[in-house]
Amino acid sequence: MAVKCWAAQTRGQAVASITPYPNADALTRDLAAEIDGLATPDALVIGALGRVGSGAADLCGRLGLKVTGWDMKETAHGGPFPEILQHVLFFNCILAGPQTPVFVPKSALDRDRALRVIGDIACDPDSDFSPIKVYDRTTTWDRPALRVQDAPPLDVTAIDNLPSMLPVESSQDYAAQLLPSLLTLGDLEAGVWGRAKAEFDRHISEG
């Protein structure tokens, strides 16, 4: 979504509403057509070793974008992270928690930056732990981008049900992850079910 937003922004247009694609190949072809003729942007992906981040990096790679992949090692020092502002696209793909540093502070809006689009795939602007401090609400399929600064432009895309953009593949992937656990329902004292029961009991005892 961030690539689509960047292409529209670069052409001086507002990004159009989005609809689902039949598969990832169709999405890739559409994005390639949208960026055709434009100077190729670079991208930084944080969470690049995870499922979401590796997927974002792979898509960027298939589009010919130069990708910088970061994970826990690169963010362990806690910031600040001026390198983020030196990339045209930034994808946040981590699950934030109390120890998560701020990646893009509010002050970034007034800094010199190459950054033009933030794809906050983690998409949790209401959380105190959100590492992206330049926006305060999610975006939607009808309005995929939120303009947070005009000169130079900076847009944020943060759609909380983005996997629905590829409904078939998302469903297949989710089912493949869920099925092994469902097959162990006969033994509720072990594995994922045993861990879930232990966690439930812990919260009950603390309540």
N, C-alpha and C positions, 0 to 999 in steps of 0.2 A: 504493500500500500504506500509506503514511503517513496518508493521509486516512481510510482504513478503520480504522486503528489508533486515530486520534484520536477517531473517532466512538464506538468501543467504550469507550475510556478515559473519555470524557466521560459516558457512561452508566453508568460504574462496572463495566464488564464487561471480560473478557479477549477480545482479538480472536480470531476463529475462524480455523481453518485455511483456506487458500485453494486454489482450483482454477482452471484456465484458463478464459478467456472466448472466445466465438466471434469477437468483434471489439471494437474500441475503443468503439463506440456502446453495446454491452451493458455494458461496464465502466463507462462514464460514467453510464448509467441506474442501475446498482446502487449506485454511490457516491452519486449524488444522493439516492436513497431512504434511504441510511444516514445522511446528514447532515441530512435533512429534519427541521425542527423544532428544530434546534440553532443556537446563535449561530454565525454564519459566522466561521471562523478566518482569520487572514492567514498568508501564507507568504513565505519568502525562498528564492530559488533561486540558488545559486552555480554558474556555468557556463551562464548563461541564454542565451548566444549560440551554444552548441554544439547538436548534435543531441539529446543526452539532456536537457540543461537546457531547451531550447526546447520539447521534448515535455512535460516536467513542468510548465512554466509554462502551456502551452496547456491541459493537462488541468485545472489549478487554475482557469484562467480560465473554462473551460466549466462548472465547478461553481459559479461565482460567487464564488470566493475572491479577495481582494485580493492581488495578487502583486507582490513587489519582486524585480526581476531584477538580479543582479550578475554581472560577469565579471572579466576581468583588471584592468581599470581600477580597479574598486572595491576590489580586494584587494591592489593593488600596494604599498601602504604597509606591508604585512607584519603588521598587527594591533597590538594586539588588536581584536576585532570585537564590541563590546557590542551592536551592532544585531541580531546573530543571536539573542541572548537576549530581544530585545524582540518577536520574532515567535512565534506559536504553533507553526507548522510550519517546519522547515528542511530543504531538499533539497540535498544535496551531489552535484553532477553533474560533477565535474572529474576528470581523470586526474592523480593526485598524483605529484610528483617531488621531487628534493632541494631545490628552491627553493620548494616549496609551504608557505605559512604554516599555523599551527594555527588552525583556525576555532573549534573547541569544545574548550577545555582541560579537564582533569580538574577544575579548580577551579570550573567552571561548575555542577557538581552542587550546590554549596552557595551559589550566588549567587541573588539575587532575579532571577526570570525569568518571562517569559510562555511561554517555550519548553516545549512538552509532548511533541512527537514530532520525532525526527530521521529523515529518510529518506535513508540513506547509499546512494545508488544506485551510487556508485563502488565501494563495498563492498570495502575492502581493509584490514580491521582489523589484520592481522598485519604490515603493512608499517611500517617506521620512518617512512615519509613520510606515513602516514595523517593527515589534518588533523582527525580526530574522535577525541579521546582518552578518551572516556567509556565505551567498550565494547571488548571484546577477542575477540569471536567473531561469526561470521555467524549470521543467523537462517534459518529454514527455512519451507517451505510449511506444515508441520504446526504450527510455532510461529513465526509471522511476526514477533513483537515480543519484544524483550528489555527488561525493566524495569530501569533503571539507577539510579533514584532514586524514592523513594516520596512524599516530602512537600516540594513538590508533585510529582506524578508526572512522570517523564520516560522515554519509551520510545524505543527505536531499532529501526528496521526495516532489515535489510541482507541481502537475498536475492540471492545471487550469480548466479542464473539467472533473474532477474525477467522478461526479455523473453519467456520461455516462457509467461507469463501471457496473452500474445496470440500464440499459436503461428502462426496463419495470416499475420497482418500482419508479424510478425517475420521469418518465412521469406521472404515476398515482398520485404521491404525488403533483407534480406541478399543474396538472389539478384540483386536489381537492382544492388546495389553490386559484387557479385562478377563478374557476367557480362561487363562491359566488359574486365576484366583477363583473363578466360579467353579472350576473343576475340583477344587479342594473343599467345597462346602460341606462335604461329609465329615470333615475333621475340624471342628470349630475351635479346638484348643491349640492348634498349631499354625505356623505360617502367618500370613497376613491377617487371618481372622483372629488368631490368638493375640497378635500384637494390638489389633483394634480393640479387643475385649479388655486387654490390660490397660490400654489408654483410657477407655471408658471408665473402668473401675477406679483409676487414679483420679479422674476428674470428679467422680461421685464422692470419693472419700475426702477430697479437698473442699467440696461444696458444703 
